[in-house]
Amino acid sequence: MQTEKRKSRRIKTHFNFDFRVPDSSNTSIFTNTKTKDISGTGMQFHSPIPLSIGSTIEIKLNLPDIIEPLNMIGKVVYISQGEEERYLIGVTFTHLEPEALETLKRQVESIDIYPLLEEMVKQEASDLHLTANHIPILRIDRELRNLGNKNLTSDEVNRLVYSIMSPQQTNTFEKLKELNFAHSIPELGRWRINVHLQQGYVESAFRLIKPPNKTIDELGLPRVVEDLAKLSDGLVVVSGPAGVGKSTTIAAMIELINREFKKVIITLEDPIEFVHQSKKSLIKQREVGTDTHSFKHGLKHVLRQDPNVIFIGEVRDLETMITALTAAETGHLVLTTLHTNNAPQTVNRILGIFPHDQRQGAALQLSSCLRGVICKQLLPGRDNQGLVVTTEVLIGTPAVKGTIRQMKIEQLHSLIQTGAQDQMHSMDNSLLHLYERKLISYETASNWIRDSAILAALMEKRRNEQLTMQKIVSKSR
């Protein structure tokens, strides 16, 4: 087998074409197949027959919206044995008329998503939305901005999205009409991608996954998050609405463990977002749908894989929650995320997964293993200086455990407010602290603070600042 060498980027496609190896009598028969990927200089495809390295083939390529096929000559530069008695063939184009070459390049460019993703990285966008009959949309610091001024047709969106999906992913999407997966481009980045239908059109949302190269402190998180990551057992939950960096926080915690401890870390994710390299720890990352059938199925067997730390990307059902709590009770550190806005709501969400007649037992189990809840929000920084993280922290102190055990969840807020000595703080206190550090504006703080006493303290600080400013102005006159 010979390795194919190429400089141009290949785009996944399924263009129909016919090929044949010409003979002296010009009577050889054309074989029909589809491209696997293509560029302006060559392509790969599956063939039912083997072809010799260096052999010349005639190609009649059918392109969308092009009436006549493109005629070209290619040379076989790569062959390997594929599945189902098929061969993967790599071909370099050796003859293509200039007009046909331009047609091919236009078609390839129309399905090349790379420039859009490259621009997304360049503009430091968090998300890219591809919607039929609409301009591509970037989300930058939570604001939506058009990328270019050209609407994408439904066919263009189809081709762009399908160009980065494997045949298995394509089959899954067309069967279930929903798909989540991750995609990496070397030296550019990694994305979490959701593909879905909207009024019958294929559409997608791309979330840029930044490498886990920031520490907990660099992410603006409180020091207690490091303490929670260093625990040997128990349940730690990171919560917050979508897009606030819950996965980023978990990745930073895993990297801390990876750098400082010799442990076995097993993750169950859908899809794998941050790819970790084992350092002191041994990290095994398993993807739902690829490495295991479901969170439930993967977690059922994970305890037999000798883990010290287990990260569950999402708890979606009762059985998974039961297993997670059991693992947290039996000497494992379990990390997971939930879409909740504050710590009491997080506790309620966990207990709410259980049937009503099982909640008292669940409260007992949760009270024994809960080590902490970290809630996150992202707010606009002062003077439009990006986004700032604000947090709420609940720690599993004896008082908190007793309150959960008695199912008096409404009392947790008071325990958080008075738990500064145990490194707890409320979201409102965090907001006030950010304002004092001049990281967020008064308007942002006052809009988000809910506690009347903290809001009164904010207003008093604001009045004192205004009085001080008036005195300075008066003196300068």
Sine and cosine of phi, psi and omega as CSV:
sin_phi,cos_phi,sin_psi,cos_psi,sin_omega,cos_omega
0.00,0.00,0.68,-0.73,-0.01,-1.00
-0.94,-0.35,0.64,-0.77,0.00,-1.00
-1.00,0.10,0.74,-0.68,0.03,-1.00
-0.99,0.17,0.70,-0.71,0.06,-1.00
-0.92,-0.39,0.73,-0.68,0.00,-1.00
-0.46,-0.89,0.44,-0.90,0.03,-1.00
-0.97,-0.25,-0.54,0.84,-0.08,-1.00
-0.98,0.20,0.46,-0.89,-0.04,-1.00
-0.99,0.12,0.77,-0.64,0.02,-1.00
-1.00,0.02,0.64,-0.77,0.00,-1.00
-0.92,-0.39,0.74,-0.67,0.03,-1.00
-0.90,0.43,0.77,-0.64,0.02,-1.00
-0.55,-0.83,0.20,-0.98,0.11,-0.99
-0.71,-0.70,0.78,0.63,0.03,-1.00
-0.96,0.28,0.68,-0.73,0.11,-0.99
-0.96,0.27,0.63,-0.78,0.13,-0.99
-0.39,-0.92,0.29,-0.96,0.07,-1.00
-0.89,-0.45,0.60,-0.80,0.04,-1.00
-0.63,-0.77,0.38,-0.92,0.11,-0.99
-0.41,-0.91,0.40,-0.92,0.13,-0.99
-1.00,-0.09,0.93,-0.38,-0.07,-1.00
-0.92,0.40,0.56,-0.83,0.08,-1.00
-0.87,-0.49,0.07,-1.00,-0.08,-1.00
-0.89,0.45,-0.50,0.87,-0.03,-1.00
-1.00,-0.02,-0.08,1.00,0.01,-1.00
0.85,0.53,0.62,0.78,-0.02,-1.00
-0.90,-0.44,0.06,1.00,-0.02,-1.00
-0.90,0.44,0.50,-0.87,-0.12,-0.99
-1.00,-0.07,0.62,-0.78,0.07,-1.00
-0.97,0.25,0.61,-0.79,0.07,-1.00
-0.93,-0.38,0.71,-0.70,-0.01,-1.00
-1.00,-0.08,0.66,-0.75,0.07,-1.00
-0.38,-0.92,-0.22,-0.97,0.01,-1.00
-0.76,-0.66,0.49,-0.87,0.07,-1.00
-0.94,0.35,0.51,-0.86,0.14,-0.99
-1.00,-0.09,-0.68,0.73,0.15,-0.99
-0.41,-0.91,0.27,-0.96,-0.11,-0.99
-0.43,-0.90,0.46,-0.89,0.15,-0.99
-0.65,-0.76,-0.12,-0.99,0.03,-1.00
-0.97,0.26,-0.14,0.99,-0.07,-1.00
-0.87,-0.49,-0.18,0.98,-0.02,-1.00
-0.03,-1.00,-0.04,-1.00,-0.01,-1.00
-0.37,-0.93,0.23,-0.97,0.15,-0.99
-0.86,-0.51,0.52,-0.85,0.05,-1.00
-0.39,-0.92,0.30,-0.96,0.07,-1.00
-1.00,-0.10,0.73,-0.68,-0.04,-1.00
-0.85,-0.53,0.64,-0.77,0.07,-1.00
-0.96,0.26,-0.21,0.98,-0.01,-1.00
-0.82,-0.57,0.54,-0.84,0.04,-1.00
-0.97,0.25,0.52,-0.85,0.06,-1.00
-0.82,-0.58,0.57,-0.82,-0.07,-1.00
-0.99,0.16,0.62,-0.78,0.10,-1.00
-0.85,0.53,0.74,-0.67,0.02,-1.00
1.00,0.00,-0.15,0.99,-0.02,-1.00
-0.96,0.29,0.47,-0.88,0.01,-1.00
-0.99,-0.11,0.66,-0.75,0.05,-1.00
-0.76,-0.65,0.54,-0.84,0.13,-0.99
-1.00,-0.05,0.65,-0.76,-0.08,-1.00
-0.76,-0.65,0.71,-0.70,0.15,-0.99
-0.87,-0.49,0.98,-0.21,-0.14,-0.99
-0.99,-0.13,0.81,-0.59,0.04,-1.00
-0.99,-0.13,0.84,-0.54,-0.02,-1.00
-0.92,-0.39,0.51,-0.86,0.03,-1.00
-0.85,0.53,0.66,-0.75,0.07,-1.00
0.92,0.39,0.16,0.99,0.06,-1.00
-0.93,-0.37,0.85,-0.53,-0.11,-0.99
-0.94,0.35,-0.79,0.61,-0.05,-1.00
-1.00,-0.04,0.64,-0.77,0.05,-1.00
-0.92,0.38,0.45,-0.89,0.10,-1.00
-0.99,0.10,0.78,-0.63,0.03,-1.00
-0.99,-0.11,0.76,-0.65,-0.03,-1.00
-0.50,-0.87,0.29,-0.96,0.07,-1.00
-0.90,-0.44,0.67,-0.74,0.01,-1.00
-0.74,-0.67,0.32,-0.95,0.06,-1.00
-0.86,-0.50,0.76,-0.65,0.00,-1.00
-0.95,0.30,0.85,-0.52,-0.02,-1.00
-0.88,-0.48,-0.07,1.00,-0.08,-1.00
-0.40,-0.92,0.63,-0.77,0.12,-0.99
-0.48,-0.88,0.66,-0.75,0.11,-0.99
-0.57,-0.82,0.42,-0.91,0.02,-1.00
-0.96,0.28,0.82,-0.57,0.02,-1.00
-0.98,-0.21,-0.34,-0.94,0.00,-1.00
-1.00,0.01,0.33,-0.94,0.09,-1.00
0.80,0.60,0.70,0.72,0.05,-1.00
0.83,0.55,0.58,0.82,0.08,-1.00
-0.91,-0.41,0.31,-0.95,-0.05,-1.00
-0.85,-0.53,0.68,-0.73,0.08,-1.00
-1.00,0.01,0.87,-0.50,-0.09,-1.00
-0.92,-0.40,0.72,-0.70,0.12,-0.99
-0.94,-0.33,0.75,-0.66,-0.09,-1.00
-0.78,-0.63,0.68,-0.73,0.17,-0.99
-0.97,-0.25,0.73,-0.68,0.02,-1.00
-0.96,0.28,0.78,-0.63,0.01,-1.00
-0.95,-0.33,-0.33,0.94,0.04,-1.00
-0.53,-0.85,0.85,-0.53,0.02,-1.00
-0.46,-0.89,0.84,-0.54,-0.01,-1.00
-0.85,0.53,0.58,-0.81,-0.05,-1.00
-0.79,0.61,-0.67,0.74,0.00,-1.00
-0.91,0.42,-0.65,0.76,0.03,-1.00
-0.92,0.39,-0.60,0.80,0.03,-1.00
-0.89,0.46,-0.69,0.72,0.03,-1.00
-0.89,0.46,-0.64,0.77,0.05,-1.00
-0.88,0.48,-0.71,0.70,0.00,-1.00
-0.89,0.45,-0.69,0.72,-0.02,-1.00
-0.89,0.46,-0.65,0.76,0.03,-1.00
-0.89,0.47,-0.66,0.75,0.01,-1.00
-0.91,0.42,-0.68,0.73,-0.01,-1.00
-0.91,0.42,-0.69,0.72,0.01,-1.00
-0.89,0.47,-0.54,0.84,-0.03,-1.00
-0.94,0.34,-0.30,0.95,0.01,-1.00
-0.89,-0.46,0.22,0.98,0.00,-1.00
-1.00,-0.05,0.95,-0.30,-0.04,-1.00
-0.99,0.13,-0.18,0.98,-0.07,-1.00
-0.81,0.58,-0.74,0.67,-0.01,-1.00
-0.86,0.51,-0.58,0.81,0.03,-1.00
-0.91,0.41,-0.69,0.73,-0.01,-1.00
-0.94,0.35,-0.58,0.81,0.04,-1.00
-0.89,0.45,-0.67,0.74,0.03,-1.00
-0.92,0.39,-0.57,0.82,0.05,-1.00
-0.87,0.49,-0.71,0.71,0.03,-1.00
-0.91,0.41,-0.68,0.74,-0.03,-1.00
-0.87,0.49,-0.65,0.76,-0.03,-1.00
-1.00,0.02,0.08,1.00,0.02,-1.00
0.83,0.56,0.68,0.73,0.05,-1.00
-0.99,0.14,0.51,-0.86,0.05,-1.00
-1.00,0.01,-0.49,0.87,-0.10,-0.99
-0.62,-0.78,0.47,-0.88,0.12,-0.99
-0.76,-0.65,0.76,-0.65,0.02,-1.00
-0.90,-0.43,0.81,-0.59,0.09,-1.00
-0.94,-0.34,0.89,-0.46,-0.09,-1.00
-0.77,-0.64,0.67,-0.74,0.00,-1.00
-0.87,0.49,0.69,-0.72,0.05,-1.00
0.89,0.46,0.56,0.83,0.00,-1.00
-0.54,-0.84,0.45,-0.89,0.09,-1.00
-0.92,0.40,0.62,-0.79,0.12,-0.99
-0.83,0.56,0.63,-0.78,-0.08,-1.00
-0.88,-0.48,0.75,-0.67,0.13,-0.99
-0.97,-0.25,0.54,-0.84,0.18,-0.98
-0.94,-0.33,0.89,-0.45,-0.01,-1.00
-0.83,-0.56,0.87,-0.48,-0.07,-1.00
0.77,0.63,0.68,0.73,0.06,-1.00
0.96,0.27,-0.07,1.00,0.03,-1.00
-0.99,-0.11,0.62,-0.78,0.01,-1.00
-1.00,0.01,0.71,-0.70,0.00,-1.00
-0.68,-0.73,0.63,-0.77,0.05,-1.00
-0.93,0.35,0.61,-0.79,0.11,-0.99
-0.95,-0.30,0.99,-0.17,-0.08,-1.00
1.00,0.10,-0.26,-0.97,-0.02,-1.00
-0.68,-0.73,0.28,0.96,-0.05,-1.00
-0.94,-0.33,0.81,-0.59,0.09,-1.00
-0.93,0.36,0.62,-0.79,0.10,-1.00
-1.00,-0.01,0.74,-0.68,0.12,-0.99
-0.96,0.26,0.25,-0.97,0.03,-1.00
-0.88,0.47,-0.61,0.79,0.03,-1.00
-0.91,0.42,-0.64,0.77,0.00,-1.00
-0.91,0.42,-0.67,0.74,0.05,-1.00
-0.88,0.47,-0.69,0.72,0.04,-1.00
-0.81,0.59,-0.77,0.63,-0.08,-1.00
-0.91,0.41,-0.65,0.76,0.01,-1.00
-0.88,0.47,-0.72,0.69,-0.05,-1.00
-0.95,0.32,-0.71,0.70,-0.03,-1.00
-0.92,0.39,-0.36,0.93,-0.04,-1.00
-0.92,0.38,-0.29,0.96,-0.01,-1.00
-0.91,-0.42,0.17,0.99,0.02,-1.00
-0.98,-0.21,0.67,-0.74,0.09,-1.00
-0.97,0.24,0.27,-0.96,0.06,-1.00
-0.82,0.57,-0.62,0.78,0.01,-1.00
-0.91,0.41,-0.66,0.75,0.03,-1.00
-0.91,0.41,-0.63,0.77,0.04,-1.00
-0.87,0.49,-0.71,0.70,0.01,-1.00
-0.89,0.46,-0.67,0.74,0.00,-1.00
-0.90,0.44,-0.71,0.71,-0.01,-1.00
-0.89,0.46,-0.71,0.70,-0.05,-1.00
-0.93,0.36,-0.38,0.92,0.05,-1.00
-0.99,0.11,-0.70,0.71,-0.12,-0.99
-0.99,-0.16,-0.25,0.97,-0.01,-1.00
0.92,0.40,0.22,0.98,0.08,-1.00
-0.56,-0.83,0.57,-0.82,0.05,-1.00
-0.41,-0.91,0.71,-0.70,0.15,-0.99
-0.88,-0.47,0.74,-0.67,0.06,-1.00
-0.39,-0.92,0.17,-0.99,0.04,-1.00
-0.90,-0.43,0.48,-0.88,-0.02,-1.00
-0.62,-0.78,0.72,-0.70,0.00,-1.00
-0.88,-0.47,0.60,-0.80,0.15,-0.99
-0.83,-0.55,0.89,-0.45,-0.05,-1.00
-0.80,0.61,0.70,-0.72,0.05,-1.00
0.91,0.41,0.16,0.99,0.06,-1.00
-0.86,-0.52,-0.81,0.59,0.01,-1.00
0.27,-0.96,-0.10,-1.00,-0.01,-1.00
-0.73,-0.69,0.62,-0.78,-0.08,-1.00
-0.77,-0.63,0.59,-0.81,0.24,-0.97
-0.99,-0.13,0.80,-0.60,-0.17,-0.98
-0.82,-0.57,0.72,-0.69,0.16,-0.99
-0.90,-0.43,0.80,-0.60,0.07,-1.00
-0.92,-0.39,0.69,-0.72,-0.08,-1.00
-0.45,-0.89,0.13,-0.99,0.08,-1.00
-0.96,-0.28,0.58,-0.81,0.08,-1.00
-0.66,-0.75,0.94,-0.34,-0.07,-1.00
0.81,0.59,0.61,0.79,0.06,-1.00
1.00,0.05,-0.11,0.99,-0.01,-1.00
-0.99,-0.12,0.60,-0.80,0.10,-0.99
-0.97,0.24,0.79,-0.61,0.03,-1.00
-0.66,-0.76,0.22,-0.98,-0.07,-1.00
-0.43,-0.90,0.38,-0.92,0.08,-1.00
-0.78,-0.63,0.78,-0.62,-0.01,-1.00
-0.94,-0.35,0.81,-0.59,0.09,-1.00
-0.94,-0.35,0.86,-0.52,0.02,-1.00
-0.96,0.28,0.81,-0.59,0.01,-1.00
-0.98,-0.18,0.93,-0.37,0.01,-1.00
-0.99,0.15,0.61,-0.79,-0.05,-1.00
-0.84,0.54,0.52,-0.86,-0.01,-1.00
-0.98,0.22,0.87,0.50,-0.07,-1.00
-0.97,-0.24,0.08,1.00,0.04,-1.00
-0.97,-0.26,0.65,-0.76,0.03,-1.00
-0.98,0.20,0.16,-0.99,0.04,-1.00
-0.86,0.52,-0.66,0.75,0.01,-1.00
-0.92,0.40,-0.67,0.74,-0.01,-1.00
-0.91,0.41,-0.41,0.91,0.05,-1.00
-0.98,0.18,-0.05,1.00,0.01,-1.00
0.98,0.18,0.37,0.93,-0.01,-1.00
-1.00,-0.04,0.47,-0.88,-0.01,-1.00
-0.92,0.39,0.43,-0.90,-0.05,-1.00
-0.86,0.51,-0.45,0.89,-0.03,-1.00
-0.88,0.48,-0.40,0.91,0.04,-1.00
-0.90,0.44,-0.61,0.79,0.08,-1.00
-0.89,0.46,-0.68,0.73,0.00,-1.00
-0.87,0.49,-0.64,0.76,0.01,-1.00
-0.92,0.39,-0.61,0.80,0.01,-1.00
-0.91,0.41,-0.45,0.90,-0.05,-1.00
-1.00,0.05,-0.03,1.00,0.01,-1.00
-0.92,0.38,0.42,-0.91,-0.02,-1.00
-1.00,-0.03,-0.34,0.94,-0.02,-1.00
-0.41,-0.91,0.04,-1.00,0.05,-1.00
0.98,-0.20,0.06,-1.00,-0.03,-1.00
-0.95,-0.31,0.78,-0.63,0.10,-1.00
-0.83,-0.56,0.80,-0.60,-0.04,-1.00
-0.90,-0.44,0.75,-0.66,0.14,-0.99
-0.96,-0.30,0.84,-0.54,-0.11,-0.99
-0.79,-0.61,0.22,-0.98,0.00,-1.00
0.50,-0.86,0.22,-0.97,0.04,-1.00
-0.93,0.37,0.17,-0.99,-0.01,-1.00
-0.88,0.47,0.64,-0.77,0.12,-0.99
1.00,0.05,0.18,0.98,-0.02,-1.00
-0.99,-0.13,-0.03,1.00,0.05,-1.00
1.00,-0.10,0.54,0.84,0.05,-1.00
-0.89,0.46,-0.72,0.70,0.00,-1.00
-0.91,0.42,-0.57,0.82,0.04,-1.00
-0.90,0.44,-0.65,0.76,0.04,-1.00
-0.89,0.45,-0.73,0.68,0.03,-1.00
-0.87,0.49,-0.66,0.75,0.00,-1.00
-0.88,0.48,-0.65,0.76,0.03,-1.00
-0.91,0.41,-0.61,0.79,0.04,-1.00
-0.91,0.40,-0.68,0.74,0.02,-1.00
-0.90,0.44,-0.65,0.76,0.02,-1.00
-0.91,0.41,-0.58,0.81,0.07,-1.00
-0.88,0.47,-0.74,0.67,0.03,-1.00
-0.87,0.49,-0.68,0.73,-0.04,-1.00
-0.87,0.49,-0.62,0.78,-0.02,-1.00
-0.97,0.24,-0.57,0.82,-0.23,-0.97
-0.95,-0.32,-0.28,0.96,-0.11,-0.99
-0.76,-0.65,0.47,-0.88,0.12,-0.99
-0.99,-0.10,1.00,-0.07,-0.04,-1.00
-0.67,-0.74,0.32,-0.95,0.15,-0.99
-0.99,-0.12,0.88,-0.48,-0.02,-1.00
-0.93,-0.37,0.84,-0.55,0.02,-1.00
-0.87,-0.50,0.78,-0.63,0.02,-1.00
-0.91,-0.41,0.57,-0.82,0.12,-0.99
-0.85,-0.52,0.91,-0.41,-0.15,-0.99
-0.70,-0.72,0.42,-0.91,0.04,-1.00
-0.60,-0.80,1.00,-0.02,-0.09,1.00
-1.00,-0.02,-0.02,-1.00,0.14,-0.99
-0.91,0.40,0.80,-0.60,-0.01,-1.00
-0.99,-0.17,-0.97,0.25,0.00,-1.00
-1.00,0.10,0.82,-0.58,0.02,-1.00
-1.00,-0.06,0.88,-0.48,-0.04,-1.00
-0.99,-0.16,0.57,-0.82,0.12,-0.99
-0.97,-0.25,0.77,-0.64,-0.02,-1.00
-0.87,0.49,0.72,-0.69,0.05,-1.00
-0.88,-0.47,-0.97,-0.25,0.13,-0.99
-0.95,0.32,-0.57,0.82,-0.01,-1.00
-1.00,-0.01,0.30,-0.95,0.14,-0.99
-0.98,-0.22,0.88,-0.47,-0.05,-1.00
-0.94,-0.34,0.78,-0.62,0.08,-1.00
-0.85,-0.52,0.88,-0.48,-0.01,-1.00
-0.94,-0.33,0.84,-0.54,-0.07,-1.00
-0.90,-0.44,0.74,-0.67,-0.06,-1.00
-0.97,-0.24,0.76,-0.64,0.05,-1.00
-0.91,0.42,0.73,-0.68,-0.02,-1.00
1.00,-0.08,-0.44,0.90,0.02,-1.00
-0.95,-0.32,-0.75,0.66,-0.05,-1.00
-0.97,-0.24,-0.31,0.95,0.04,-1.00
-0.44,-0.90,0.41,-0.91,-0.11,-0.99
-0.94,0.33,-0.60,0.80,-0.09,-1.00
-0.32,-0.95,0.22,-0.97,0.11,-0.99
-0.84,0.54,-0.70,0.71,-0.03,-1.00
-0.86,0.50,-0.74,0.68,-0.03,-1.00
-0.92,0.39,-0.69,0.72,-0.02,-1.00
-0.91,0.41,-0.66,0.75,-0.02,-1.00
-0.94,0.33,-0.50,0.87,0.03,-1.00
-0.86,0.51,-0.56,0.83,-0.07,-1.00
-0.98,-0.22,-0.16,0.99,-0.13,-0.99
-0.92,0.40,-0.50,0.86,-0.03,-1.00
-0.92,0.40,-0.31,0.95,0.05,-1.00
-1.00,0.04,0.03,1.00,-0.06,-1.00
-0.97,-0.24,0.29,0.96,0.10,-1.00
0.86,0.52,0.74,0.67,0.00,-1.00
-0.99,0.10,0.47,-0.88,0.26,-0.97
-0.98,-0.18,-0.58,0.81,-0.02,-1.00
-0.80,-0.60,0.72,-0.69,0.02,-1.00
-0.82,-0.57,0.81,-0.59,0.12,-0.99
-0.94,-0.34,0.85,-0.52,0.05,-1.00
-0.96,-0.28,0.91,-0.41,-0.07,-1.00
-0.82,0.57,-0.60,0.80,-0.02,-1.00
-0.31,-0.95,0.72,-0.69,0.09,-1.00
-1.00,-0.08,0.92,-0.38,-0.14,-0.99
-0.94,-0.34,-0.22,0.97,-0.10,-1.00
-0.52,-0.86,0.18,-0.98,-0.08,-1.00
-0.88,0.47,-0.72,0.69,-0.07,-1.00
-0.89,0.45,-0.63,0.78,0.03,-1.00
-0.91,0.42,-0.66,0.76,0.01,-1.00
-0.91,0.42,-0.66,0.75,0.02,-1.00
-0.87,0.49,-0.72,0.70,-0.01,-1.00
-0.91,0.42,-0.63,0.78,0.01,-1.00
-0.89,0.45,-0.71,0.71,0.01,-1.00
-0.91,0.41,-0.63,0.78,0.03,-1.00
-0.89,0.45,-0.68,0.73,0.03,-1.00
-0.89,0.46,-0.65,0.76,0.01,-1.00
-0.91,0.40,-0.48,0.88,0.00,-1.00
-0.99,0.15,-0.33,0.94,-0.17,-0.99
-0.93,-0.38,0.59,0.81,0.16,-0.99
1.00,-0.05,0.29,0.96,0.04,-1.00
-0.89,-0.46,0.58,-0.81,0.16,-0.99
-1.00,0.01,0.88,-0.48,-0.04,-1.00
-0.94,-0.35,0.83,-0.56,0.05,-1.00
-0.93,-0.38,0.67,-0.74,0.05,-1.00
-0.42,-0.91,0.11,-0.99,0.00,-1.00
-0.80,-0.60,0.44,-0.90,0.09,-1.00
-0.62,-0.78,0.48,-0.88,0.03,-1.00
-1.00,-0.04,0.98,0.21,0.04,-1.00
-0.72,-0.69,0.35,-0.94,-0.15,-0.99
-0.99,-0.13,-0.31,0.95,0.02,-1.00
-0.47,-0.88,0.14,-0.99,-0.11,-0.99
-0.92,0.40,-0.74,0.68,0.03,-1.00
-0.86,0.52,-0.63,0.78,0.03,-1.00
-0.90,0.44,-0.57,0.82,0.04,-1.00
-0.90,0.45,-0.72,0.70,0.03,-1.00
-0.89,0.46,-0.69,0.72,0.05,-1.00
-0.87,0.49,-0.64,0.77,-0.01,-1.00
-0.90,0.44,-0.66,0.75,0.03,-1.00
-0.88,0.47,-0.75,0.66,-0.02,-1.00
-0.93,0.38,-0.51,0.86,-0.02,-1.00
-0.93,0.36,-0.31,0.95,0.07,-1.00
-0.92,0.39,-0.45,0.89,-0.06,-1.00
-1.00,0.09,0.55,-0.84,0.13,-0.99
-0.85,0.53,0.44,-0.90,-0.11,-0.99
-0.82,0.58,-0.64,0.77,-0.07,-1.00
-0.97,0.23,-0.09,1.00,0.01,-1.00
-0.94,-0.34,0.02,1.00,-0.14,-0.99
-0.95,0.31,-0.54,0.84,0.03,-1.00
-0.90,0.44,-0.68,0.73,0.06,-1.00
-0.91,0.41,-0.62,0.79,0.03,-1.00
-0.91,0.42,-0.62,0.79,0.03,-1.00
-0.90,0.45,-0.64,0.77,0.06,-1.00
-0.88,0.48,-0.73,0.69,-0.03,-1.00
-0.91,0.42,-0.69,0.72,0.00,-1.00
-0.90,0.43,-0.66,0.75,-0.02,-1.00
-0.89,0.46,-0.50,0.87,-0.04,-1.00
-0.98,0.18,-0.40,0.92,-0.13,-0.99
-0.88,-0.47,-0.20,0.98,-0.03,-1.00
-0.94,0.34,0.84,-0.54,0.03,-1.00
-0.98,-0.19,-0.55,0.84,0.00,-1.00
-0.08,-1.00,0.41,-0.91,0.11,-0.99
-0.79,-0.61,0.79,-0.61,0.05,-1.00
-0.91,-0.42,0.91,-0.42,0.04,-1.00
-0.97,-0.23,0.65,-0.76,-0.07,-1.00
-0.81,-0.58,0.52,-0.86,0.20,-0.98
-0.65,-0.76,0.48,-0.88,0.13,-0.99
-0.91,-0.42,0.80,-0.60,-0.03,-1.00
-0.83,-0.56,0.44,-0.90,0.03,-1.00
-0.90,0.44,0.72,-0.69,0.01,-1.00
-0.96,0.28,0.23,-0.97,-0.01,-1.00
-0.90,0.43,0.64,-0.77,0.02,-1.00
0.83,0.55,0.58,0.81,0.06,-1.00
0.85,0.52,0.57,0.82,0.01,-1.00
-1.00,-0.02,0.92,0.39,0.07,-1.00
0.94,0.35,-0.43,-0.90,-0.03,-1.00
-0.91,-0.41,0.52,-0.85,-0.03,-1.00
-0.85,-0.53,0.67,-0.74,-0.01,-1.00
-1.00,0.03,0.71,-0.70,0.13,-0.99
-0.83,-0.56,0.55,-0.83,-0.17,-0.99
-0.71,-0.70,0.32,-0.95,0.22,-0.98
-0.75,-0.66,0.69,-0.72,-0.05,-1.00
-0.80,-0.60,0.78,-0.62,0.13,-0.99
-0.90,-0.43,0.78,-0.63,0.01,-1.00
-0.93,-0.37,0.61,-0.79,-0.04,-1.00
-0.97,0.22,0.91,0.41,0.06,-1.00
-0.97,0.24,0.22,-0.98,0.06,-1.00
-0.82,0.58,-0.64,0.77,0.01,-1.00
-0.91,0.42,-0.66,0.75,0.02,-1.00
-0.91,0.42,-0.68,0.73,0.00,-1.00
-0.88,0.48,-0.67,0.74,0.01,-1.00
-0.90,0.43,-0.63,0.78,0.01,-1.00
-0.91,0.41,-0.66,0.75,0.04,-1.00
-0.92,0.40,-0.67,0.75,-0.03,-1.00
-0.87,0.49,-0.59,0.81,0.01,-1.00
-1.00,0.06,-0.01,1.00,0.02,-1.00
0.86,0.51,0.58,0.81,0.08,-1.00
-0.98,-0.18,0.88,0.47,-0.16,-0.99
-0.88,0.47,-0.50,0.87,-0.03,-1.00
-0.90,0.43,-0.29,0.96,0.00,-1.00
-1.00,0.07,-0.14,0.99,-0.05,-1.00
-0.89,0.45,-0.58,0.82,-0.02,-1.00
-0.86,0.51,-0.68,0.74,0.02,-1.00
-0.91,0.42,-0.62,0.78,0.02,-1.00
-0.91,0.41,-0.59,0.81,0.05,-1.00
-0.91,0.42,-0.69,0.72,-0.04,-1.00
-0.88,0.47,-0.56,0.83,-0.07,-1.00
-0.97,-0.23,0.20,0.98,-0.12,-0.99
-0.97,-0.25,0.48,0.88,-0.05,-1.00
-0.87,0.50,-0.55,0.83,0.00,-1.00
-0.92,0.39,-0.33,0.94,0.05,-1.00
-0.97,-0.24,0.33,0.94,0.04,-1.00
0.92,0.39,0.45,0.89,0.10,-1.00
-1.00,-0.10,0.48,-0.88,0.15,-0.99
-0.36,-0.93,0.43,-0.90,0.00,-1.00
-1.00,0.01,0.25,-0.97,0.08,-1.00
-0.87,0.49,-0.62,0.78,-0.01,-1.00
-0.91,0.42,-0.66,0.76,0.06,-1.00
-0.90,0.44,-0.61,0.79,0.04,-1.00
-0.89,0.45,-0.66,0.75,0.02,-1.00
-0.89,0.45,-0.69,0.73,0.02,-1.00
-0.88,0.47,-0.67,0.75,0.00,-1.00
-0.90,0.43,-0.65,0.76,0.03,-1.00
-0.90,0.43,-0.62,0.79,0.04,-1.00
-0.91,0.42,-0.68,0.73,0.01,-1.00
-0.88,0.48,-0.53,0.85,0.00,-1.00
-1.00,0.06,0.06,1.00,0.02,-1.00
0.88,0.47,0.55,0.84,0.03,-1.00
-1.00,-0.06,-0.41,0.91,0.08,-1.00
-0.76,-0.65,0.37,-0.93,-0.04,-1.00
-0.98,0.17,0.26,-0.97,0.07,-1.00
-0.88,0.47,-0.65,0.76,-0.02,-1.00
-0.88,0.48,-0.69,0.72,0.02,-1.00
-0.90,0.44,-0.73,0.68,-0.02,-1.00
-0.88,0.48,-0.72,0.69,-0.06,-1.00
-0.93,0.37,-0.51,0.86,0.03,-1.00
-0.95,0.32,-0.47,0.88,-0.10,-0.99
-0.99,-0.17,-0.46,0.89,-0.03,-1.00
-0.93,0.35,0.74,-0.68,-0.03,-1.00
-0.95,-0.30,-0.50,0.87,-0.06,-1.00
-0.97,0.26,0.82,-0.58,-0.10,-1.00
-0.90,0.44,-0.60,0.80,-0.01,-1.00
-0.92,0.40,-0.66,0.75,0.00,-1.00
-0.95,0.32,-0.58,0.82,0.06,-1.00
-0.90,0.43,-0.62,0.78,0.05,-1.00
-0.90,0.44,-0.64,0.77,0.04,-1.00
-0.90,0.43,-0.63,0.78,0.05,-1.00
-0.88,0.48,-0.72,0.69,-0.03,-1.00
-0.90,0.44,-0.61,0.79,0.03,-1.00
-0.91,0.42,-0.67,0.74,0.05,-1.00
-0.88,0.47,-0.66,0.75,0.00,-1.00
-0.88,0.47,-0.70,0.72,0.01,-1.00
-0.89,0.46,-0.68,0.73,0.01,-1.00
-0.89,0.46,-0.63,0.78,0.03,-1.00
-0.90,0.43,-0.65,0.76,0.00,-1.00
-0.92,0.39,-0.65,0.76,0.04,-1.00
-0.90,0.45,-0.68,0.73,0.02,-1.00
-0.87,0.49,-0.67,0.74,0.00,-1.00
-0.90,0.43,-0.64,0.77,0.01,-1.00
-0.89,0.45,-0.65,0.76,0.01,-1.00
-0.91,0.42,-0.64,0.77,0.02,-1.00
-0.89,0.45,-0.68,0.73,0.00,-1.00
-0.90,0.44,-0.67,0.74,-0.01,-1.00
-0.89,0.45,-0.67,0.74,-0.01,-1.00
-0.91,0.42,-0.62,0.79,-0.05,-1.00
-0.93,0.38,-0.36,0.93,0.04,-1.00
-0.98,0.18,0.00,0.00,0.00,0.00
